[in-house]
Amino acid sequence: MNIILLQKQDFISNSTTALIDDDRFLHIRQVLNPDVGQPLKVGLLGGSCGYGIVESIDDNGVVLQVVLNQPAPHRHVFDIVLALPRPKMLRRILRTIAEFGVENLHLVNSARVEKSFWQSPLLQPEKINDSLFAGMERSKDTVITNVRLHRRFKPFIEDQLPEICGDRNCWITDMSATKSVVDSDISSAPAVVMIGPEGGFVPFEIELALATIAQPVNLGGRTLSVDTAVTTVLAQALPRR
């Protein structure tokens, strides 16, 4: 935990004093083990970053005097459309998405996505937030990724994707593409990037996306796992300045 994420309900009487007495307190006490008067890095969920001076700490919790004087980190230039991954990968991918500061993640259905994936308890909002918070705490971010679920591929592509992209480019990963994600005109501009499931999007899905708005882009000559593909895409571009 490189930053302590605060929420509005942590503050006492709407002041600048915060009381933490939950799992975050256990980390503060057992890992950080601060002294009274020591500053800790904090950030307000959805707001600014700063520091909290330890006013007191005992078995009941820690009281911080909070100063929020720094903006949240810039968001990534890419929004991601991702075929719903298998549950054992989902938590890790959500953390990665949060660490890179992706503003919007759209989880979509695909022919190679098993129906059972949509029944995973990890898709419950509180479970999604837990994974995102873990990534935010690691990367010192306070702005949570917007995660949206789309269970029907064709209506999403035809009816929603053009509006989501707006005036931005839309790239779909395809090993046969001649253009690479590392090309400077791709990695430096805001865009929506579509990443398929294990085995990739099927030809119909690629053709539909290309006919609607997308352009093909490759991630290199190797077949990548979904979590590696997500990291590869996001690592090519810098956050917005």
Buried (B, 14 or more C-beta within 10 A) or exposed (E): BEBBBBEEEBBEEEEEBBBBEEEBBEBBBEEBEBEEEEBBBBBBBEBBBBBBBBBEBEEEBBBBBBBBEBEBBEBBBBBBBBBBBBBEBBBBBBBBBBBBBBBBBBBBBBBBBEEEBEEBEBBEEEBBBBBBBBBBBBBBBBBBBEBEBBEEBEEBBBEBBEEBBEEBBBBBBBEEBEBEBBEEEBBEEBBBBBBBBBEBBBEEBBEBBBEBBBBBBBBEEEEBEBBEBBBBBBEBBEBEE
